[in-house]
Amino acid sequence: MGSKEDIHRWELVTLLDRLGASDDVDRAELALLDLETTASCADKKRAIGKITELGVKDAIAKLEALKIDPKFKCVQASAQAALDRLRKP
């Protein structure tokens, strides 16, 4: 499970959606922030999933670095799958 901050960040986005006030929320930036700040494999996988879902091409360099990071072998397949999808025309 993600850190409280990570979880609350997306709960706030959901709440803003319900209130019709989420137009100014940069979901891509939030997904990148999640990828950068999370430390566990599960949290990194969740962030990669969100990046893939949102089509955040700005994450390509970060995903490339993560793919070869020996600390995160657990997400290398997810990172590669995200890269494959993001690079599709």
Secondary structure, 3 states (H helix, E strand, C coil): CCCHHHHHHHHHHHHHHHHCCCCCCCHHHHHHHHHHHCCCHHHHHHHHHHHHHHCCHHHHHHHHHHHCCHHHHHHHHHHHHHHHHHHCC
